[in-house]
Amino acid sequence: KSQGIKHFNKSQLGDDEDSNIRRTPKKDTTSEDAHLSKFPENNDGIEAASSLDPNTRYLLRFDGGSRGNPGLSGAGMVLYDDKHQEVWCGWKFLDYEATNNDAEYTGLILGLKCALSLGITSLRVEGDSELIVRQLEGRYRIKSPRLQELWGESKELISKFNDVKIRHIPRAKNKRADELANQAMDCRDEFGFEEIM
């Protein structure tokens, strides 16, 4: 069962009472089409979602950025299959003055929620924030109460998978998630899901 996110296929556009996030259908506005047109195959109904193999290990890459730290912030997340084909991507603008670490954790949490909603049980998680990865590994202490909260939510989501491996990667290998995080900051919106209060 999905934990906090719902993705939509084109034939599934109803609400889920057990979910507080749902997949956003593409809106029919000229201004939005201008920046969504870069990602038409990956997010227009998530065509590939219904064919995901629950026995395959997928890859989640996440990133976050803050222009000012704290300041204008955004998160990006992308899922790949075992052939490194993109099956989902999303971004989120943080509508408060967030730190870079806030944004990084937001990308991770939303990516994990999406993976769960797609029925993925085995996941490799990669990010270029050494701090976030080392905190999740238990190698770095967490002093900030805000980061403790985000760390706790991340660990709870990770525990719902059968198998998760997380590792730090160089920024050069995380360009797609970085692009999506910057998309969030440039457009000041979100894409790939909808939060339901």
LOVO-772761 format. One record per residue: residue number from 1; residue in three letters; x, y, z of N, C-alpha, C, CB in turn. Coordinates in steps of 0.2 Angstrom, whole numbers. Glycine has a CB too. Layout:
REC   num   residu    n.xx    n.yy    n.zz   ca.xx   ca.yy   ca.zz    c.xx    c.yy    c.zz   cb.xx   cb.yy   cb.zz
REC   NUM      ALA       X       Y       Z       X       Y       Z       X       Y       Z       X       Y       Z
...
This chain:
REC   num   residu    n.xx    n.yy    n.zz   ca.xx   ca.yy   ca.zz    c.xx    c.yy    c.zz   cb.xx   cb.yy   cb.zz
REC     1      LYS       4      -6       0       0       0       0       4       6       0      -5       0       6
REC     2      SER       2      11      -4       6      17      -4       7      21       3       3      22      -9
REC     3      GLN      12      24       4      13      28      10      14      35       9      19      25      14
REC     4      GLY       9      39       8       9      46       8      10      48       1      15      48      11
REC     5      ILE       9      44      -5       9      47     -11       5      42     -16      17      47     -14
REC     6      LYS       2      45     -21      -2      41     -26       0      43     -33      -9      41     -25
REC     7      HIS       2      38     -37       4      40     -44      -2      38     -48      10      36     -47
REC     8      PHE      -3      41     -54      -9      40     -58      -7      38     -64     -13      47     -59
REC     9      ASN     -10      32     -67     -10      30     -74     -16      34     -77     -11      23     -75
REC    10      LYS     -16      35     -83     -22      39     -86     -29      36     -84     -21      38     -94
REC    11      SER     -29      30     -83     -36      27     -81     -37      27     -74     -36      20     -83
REC    12      GLN     -33      30     -70     -33      30     -63     -33      38     -60     -28      26     -59
REC    13      LEU     -38      41     -60     -38      48     -58     -42      50     -53     -39      53     -64
REC    14      GLY     -43      45     -48     -47      46     -42     -43      47     -36     -52      40     -41
REC    15      ASP     -46      50     -31     -42      51     -24     -42      44     -21     -46      56     -20
REC    16      ASP     -37      44     -16     -36      39     -12     -36      41      -5     -29      35     -13
REC    17      GLU     -41      39      -1     -42      42       6     -36      40      11     -48      39       9
REC    18      ASP     -32      35       9     -26      33      13     -20      37      11     -25      26      13
REC    19      SER     -20      41       6     -15      45       4     -15      52       5     -14      43      -4
REC    20      ASN      -9      55       7      -9      63       7      -6      66       1      -7      65      14
REC    21      ILE      -3      62      -3       0      65      -9      -3      61     -15       7      64      -9
REC    22      ARG      -4      64     -21      -7      60     -27      -3      63     -33     -14      61     -28
REC    23      ARG      -3      59     -38       0      61     -44      -4      66     -47       1      54     -49
REC    24      THR       0      71     -50      -3      77     -53      -4      76     -61       1      83     -52
REC    25      PRO     -10      76     -63     -11      76     -70      -8      82     -73     -19      75     -72
REC    26      LYS      -6      82     -80      -3      88     -83      -9      93     -84       0      85     -90
REC    27      LYS      -8      99     -82     -13     104     -83     -12     107     -90     -12     110     -78
REC    28      ASP     -18     110     -92     -18     112     -99     -17     120     -99     -25     110    -102
REC    29      THR     -11     122     -98     -10     129     -98      -3     130    -102      -9     132     -91
REC    30      THR      -4     136    -106       2     137    -110       8     138    -107       1     143    -115
REC    31      SER       8     142    -101      14     144     -97      17     137     -94      13     149     -92
REC    32      GLU      13     133     -92      16     127     -89      19     122     -94      10     123     -85
REC    33      ASP      15     122    -100      17     117    -105      24     119    -107      13     117    -111
REC    34      ALA      26     125    -107      33     128    -109      38     124    -105      33     135    -108
REC    35      HIS      37     123     -98      43     120     -95      42     113     -93      44     124     -88
REC    36      LEU      36     110     -94      34     103     -94      36      99    -100      27     102     -92
REC    37      SER      37     103    -106      38     100    -112      45      96    -112      38     105    -118
REC    38      LYS      49      98    -108      56      94    -107      55      87    -105      60      98    -103
REC    39      PHE      49      86    -102      48      79     -98      42      75    -100      48      80     -91
REC    40      PRO      40      75    -107      34      73    -109      33      65    -108      32      75    -116
REC    41      GLU      38      61    -109      37      54    -109      37      52    -102      42      51    -113
REC    42      ASN      41      55     -97      42      52     -91      36      54     -86      48      55     -88
REC    43      ASN      32      59     -87      27      61     -82      20      61     -85      29      67     -79
REC    44      ASP      19      60     -91      12      61     -94       8      54     -93      12      62    -102
REC    45      GLY       6      54     -86       2      48     -84       6      42     -82      -2      46     -90
REC    46      ILE      13      43     -82      18      38     -80      16      31     -83      18      37     -72
REC    47      GLU      16      31     -90      14      25     -94      18      19     -91      16      26    -101
REC    48      ALA      24      19     -89      28      13     -88      26      11     -81      35      15     -88
REC    49      ALA      22      14     -77      21      12     -70      18       5     -69      17      17     -66
REC    50      SER      13       4     -74       9      -2     -73      13      -8     -75       3      -2     -78
REC    51      SER      19      -7     -78      23     -13     -80      30     -14     -76      26     -12     -87
REC    52      LEU      30     -10     -70      36     -11     -66      36     -18     -62      35      -5     -60
REC    53      ASP      42     -21     -62      43     -27     -59      44     -27     -52      48     -31     -63
REC    54      PRO      40     -29     -47      42     -28     -40      48     -32     -38      36     -31     -36
REC    55      ASN      50     -37     -42      56     -41     -41      63     -37     -43      56     -47     -44
REC    56      THR      62     -32     -47      68     -28     -49      70     -23     -44      66     -25     -56
REC    57      ARG      77     -22     -44      79     -17     -40      80     -10     -44      86     -18     -37
REC    58      TYR      76      -5     -41      76       1     -45      81       6     -41      69       4     -45
REC    59      LEU      82      12     -45      87      17     -42      83      23     -41      93      18     -47
REC    60      LEU      84      26     -36      82      33     -34      88      37     -33      77      33     -28
REC    61      ARG      88      43     -37      92      48     -36      89      54     -34      97      49     -42
REC    62      PHE      91      58     -29      88      64     -26      93      69     -25      85      62     -19
REC    63      ASP      91      76     -25      95      81     -24      91      87     -22      98      83     -31
REC    64      GLY      94      92     -19      90      98     -16      95     104     -16      88      97      -9
REC    65      GLY      93     110     -17      97     116     -17      93     121     -14      99     117     -24
REC    66      SER      97     126     -11      95     132      -8      99     138     -10      95     132       0
REC    67      ARG      96     143     -13      99     149     -16      99     154     -10      96     152     -22
REC    68      GLY     104     154      -6     105     158       0     106     154       6      98     162       1
REC    69      ASN     104     148       7     105     143      12     105     146      19     112     140      11
REC    70      PRO      99     148      22      93     147      19      90     152      14      88     147      25
REC    71      GLY      86     150      10      83     154       5      79     150       0      89     157       1
REC    72      LEU      78     153      -6      74     150     -11      77     143     -12      74     154     -18
REC    73      SER      72     138     -12      74     131     -11      70     126     -16      75     128      -4
REC    74      GLY      73     121     -18      69     116     -22      72     109     -21      69     118     -29
REC    75      ALA      68     104     -23      70      97     -22      69      93     -29      67      93     -16
REC    76      GLY      73      89     -31      72      85     -37      73      77     -36      76      87     -42
REC    77      MET      69      73     -39      70      66     -38      68      62     -44      65      64     -32
REC    78      VAL      72      57     -45      71      53     -52      72      46     -50      76      55     -57
REC    79      LEU      67      42     -53      68      34     -53      70      31     -59      61      31     -50
REC    80      TYR      74      26     -59      77      23     -65      75      15     -64      84      24     -66
REC    81      ASP      74      11     -69      74       4     -69      81       1     -69      69       1     -74
REC    82      ASP      81      -5     -69      88      -9     -69      92      -8     -76      87     -16     -68
REC    83      LYS      89      -5     -81      92      -4     -87      94       4     -88      88      -6     -93
REC    84      HIS      93       7     -82      94      14     -81      89      19     -86     101      16     -83
REC    85      GLN      83      16     -87      78      20     -90      74      24     -85      74      15     -95
REC    86      GLU      73      30     -86      69      34     -82      62      32     -82      70      41     -83
REC    87      VAL      59      30     -76      52      28     -75      47      34     -72      51      22     -72
REC    88      TRP      51      38     -68      47      44     -65      52      49     -63      43      41     -59
REC    89      CYS      49      55     -63      53      61     -60      48      66     -57      58      64     -66
REC    90      GLY      51      70     -53      47      75     -50      51      80     -47      42      72     -44
REC    91      TRP      48      86     -45      52      91     -42      47      95     -37      55      96     -47
REC    92      LYS      50      98     -32      45     102     -27      49     108     -25      44      98     -21
REC    93      PHE      45     114     -26      48     120     -23      46     121     -16      45     126     -27
REC    94      LEU      51     123     -12      49     123      -4      47     131      -3      55     121       0
REC    95      ASP      41     132      -1      38     138      -1      40     142       6      31     138      -2
REC    96      TYR      46     140       8      48     144      14      56     144      13      46     140      21
REC    97      GLU      59     148      17      66     149      17      70     143      20      69     156      20
REC    98      ALA      71     138      16      74     132      18      82     131      17      71     126      14
REC    99      THR      85     127      21      92     126      20      93     121      14      95     124      27
REC   100      ASN      99     120      12     101     115       7      99     108      10     108     115       5
REC   101      ASN     100     107      16      99     100      19      92      99      20     102     100      26
REC   102      ASP      88     104      21      80     103      21      78     101      14      77     110      23
REC   103      ALA      81     104       9      79     102       2      81      95       0      82     107      -3
REC   104      GLU      87      93       2      90      87       1      85      81       4      97      86       3
REC   105      TYR      84      82      10      79      77      13      72      77      10      79      79      21
REC   106      THR      70      83       8      63      83       5      63      79      -2      61      90       3
REC   107      GLY      69      80      -6      69      76     -12      69      68     -10      75      78     -16
REC   108      LEU      73      66      -5      74      59      -3      67      57      -1      79      58       3
REC   109      ILE      63      60       3      57      58       6      52      57       1      54      63      11
REC   110      LEU      51      62      -4      46      62      -9      48      56     -14      46      68     -13
REC   111      GLY      54      55     -15      56      50     -20      55      43     -17      64      50     -21
REC   112      LEU      56      42     -10      54      36      -7      47      35      -7      57      36       1
REC   113      LYS      43      40      -6      35      39      -6      33      37     -13      32      46      -4
REC   114      CYS      36      40     -18      34      38     -25      36      31     -26      37      43     -30
REC   115      ALA      42      29     -24      44      22     -25      39      17     -22      51      21     -23
REC   116      LEU      37      18     -16      32      14     -12      26      14     -16      31      17      -5
REC   117      SER      23      20     -18      17      20     -22      17      16     -28      15      27     -23
REC   118      LEU      23      15     -31      24      11     -37      24       4     -36      29      14     -41
REC   119      GLY      24       2     -30      25      -5     -28      32      -8     -28      21      -9     -33
REC   120      ILE      37      -3     -28      44      -5     -28      46      -8     -21      49       1     -30
REC   121      THR      49     -14     -21      51     -16     -14      59     -17     -13      49     -23     -14
REC   122      SER      63     -16     -19      70     -16     -18      73     -10     -22      73     -22     -22
REC   123      LEU      77      -6     -18      79       1     -20      86       2     -19      74       6     -17
REC   124      ARG      89       5     -24      96       8     -22      95      16     -22     101       6     -28
REC   125      VAL      97      19     -17      96      26     -16     103      30     -17      93      28     -10
REC   126      GLU     103      35     -21     110      38     -22     109      46     -22     113      36     -29
REC   127      GLY     113      49     -18     113      56     -18     120      59     -17     108      59     -12
REC   128      ASP     121      66     -19     127      69     -18     128      73     -12     128      73     -24
REC   129      SER     124      72      -7     125      75      -1     128      70       4     118      78       2
REC   130      GLU     134      71       5     138      67      10     135      67      17     145      68      10
REC   131      LEU     132      73      19     129      74      26     123      69      26     128      81      27
REC   132      ILE     119      70      21     112      66      22     114      58      22     108      68      16
REC   133      VAL     118      56      17     120      49      16     123      46      23     124      48      10
REC   134      ARG     128      50      26     131      48      32     127      48      38     137      52      33
REC   135      GLN     122      53      38     117      53      43     113      46      43     113      59      43
REC   136      LEU     110      45      37     106      39      36     110      32      38     103      39      29
REC   137      GLU     116      32      36     121      27      38     122      26      45     127      27      34
REC   138      GLY     121      31      49     122      32      56     129      34      58     121      25      59
REC   139      ARG     133      36      53     140      38      54     141      45      56     144      37      47
REC   140      TYR     136      50      55     136      57      57     130      58      62     135      61      51
REC   141      ARG     132      62      67     127      64      72     122      69      69     130      66      78
REC   142      ILE     116      70      71     111      75      69     110      79      75     105      71      66
REC   143      LYS     112      85      74     111      90      80     105      94      79     117      95      80
REC   144      SER     103      96      73      97     100      71      91      97      72      97     103      64
REC   145      PRO      86      99      77      79      96      78      76      95      71      75     100      83
REC   146      ARG      76     100      67      73      99      60      75      94      56      73     106      56
REC   147      LEU      82      93      56      85      87      52      83      80      56      92      88      52
REC   148      GLN      83      81      62      81      74      66      74      72      64      81      76      74
REC   149      GLU      70      77      63      63      75      61      63      72      54      58      82      61
REC   150      LEU      67      76      49      67      73      42      70      66      42      70      78      38
REC   151      TRP      76      66      46      79      59      46      75      54      49      85      60      51
REC   152      GLY      71      55      54      66      50      56      61      48      51      62      53      62
REC   153      GLU      58      53      47      53      51      42      57      47      37      50      58      39
REC   154      SER      63      49      35      66      45      30      67      38      32      73      48      28
REC   155      LYS      70      37      38      71      30      41      65      26      41      74      31      48
REC   156      GLU      59      29      43      53      26      43      51      23      36      47      30      46
REC   157      LEU      52      28      31      50      26      24      55      20      22      50      32      20
REC   158      ILE      61      21      23      66      16      21      64       9      24      73      18      23
REC   159      SER      61       9      30      60       2      33      54      -1      30      58       4      41
REC   160      LYS      50       2      26      45      -1      22      47      -5      16      40       4      20
REC   161      PHE      53      -4      14      55      -8       8      58     -15      11      61      -4       4
REC   162      ASN      58     -20       6      62     -26       8      69     -25       8      60     -32       3
REC   163      ASP      72     -21       4      79     -20       3      81     -14       1      82     -26      -2
REC   164      VAL      85     -10       4      87      -3       2      94      -3       3      83       2       6
REC   165      LYS      98       0      -2     105       1      -1     106       9      -3     110      -3      -5
REC   166      ILE     109      13       1     110      20       0     118      21       0     107      24       6
REC   167      ARG     120      25      -5     127      27      -6     127      34      -8     130      22     -10
REC   168      HIS     133      37      -7     135      44      -9     138      43     -16     140      47      -4
REC   169      ILE     136      48     -20     139      49     -27     142      56     -28     134      46     -32
REC   170      PRO     146      57     -33     148      63     -34     143      67     -38     155      63     -39
REC   171      ARG     143      74     -37     138      78     -41     138      77     -48     140      86     -39
REC   172      ALA     143      75     -51     143      74     -58     139      68     -60     151      73     -61
REC   173      LYS     138      64     -56     133      58     -57     126      59     -56     136      52     -54
REC   174      ASN     125      65     -53     118      67     -50     115      73     -54     118      68     -43
REC   175      LYS     117      73     -61     115      79     -64     107      80     -66     118      79     -71
REC   176      ARG     104      74     -67      97      74     -68      93      76     -62      94      67     -70
REC   177      ALA      94      74     -56      91      76     -50      92      83     -48      93      72     -44
REC   178      ASP      98      85     -50     100      93     -49      96      97     -54     108      93     -50
REC   179      GLU      96      95     -60      92      98     -65      85      99     -62      92      95     -72
REC   180      LEU      82      94     -60      75      94     -57      74      99     -51      72      87     -55
REC   181      ALA      79      99     -47      79     104     -41      79     111     -43      85     102     -36
REC   182      ASN      83     112     -48      84     119     -51      77     121     -55      90     119     -56
REC   183      GLN      74     116     -58      68     117     -61      63     120     -56      65     111     -65
REC   184      ALA      63     117     -50      58     119     -45      59     126     -43      59     114     -39
REC   185      MET      66     128     -42      67     134     -40      66     139     -45      75     135     -38
REC   186      ASP      67     138     -51      66     142     -57      59     144     -58      69     140     -63
REC   187      CYS      54     138     -58      47     139     -59      43     140     -53      45     133     -62
REC   188      ARG      46     139     -47      42     140     -41      36     136     -41      41     147     -39
REC   189      ASP      36     129     -42      30     125     -42      33     118     -41      27     125     -49
REC   190      GLU      28     113     -42      30     106     -41      27     102     -46      27     104     -34
REC   191      PHE      30      96     -47      28      92     -53      29      85     -51      31      94     -59
REC   192      GLY      24      80     -53      25      73     -52      21      70     -47      32      72     -51
REC   193      PHE      17      75     -43      13      73     -38       9      79     -35      17      70     -32
REC   194      GLU       4      77     -31       0      83     -28      -1      81     -21      -6      84     -32
REC   195      GLU       1      86     -17       0      85      -9      -8      86      -8       4      90      -5
REC   196      ILE     -11      82      -4     -18      82      -2     -18      83       5     -22      76      -4
REC   197      MET     -20      89       8     -21      90      15     -27      87      18     -21      98      16
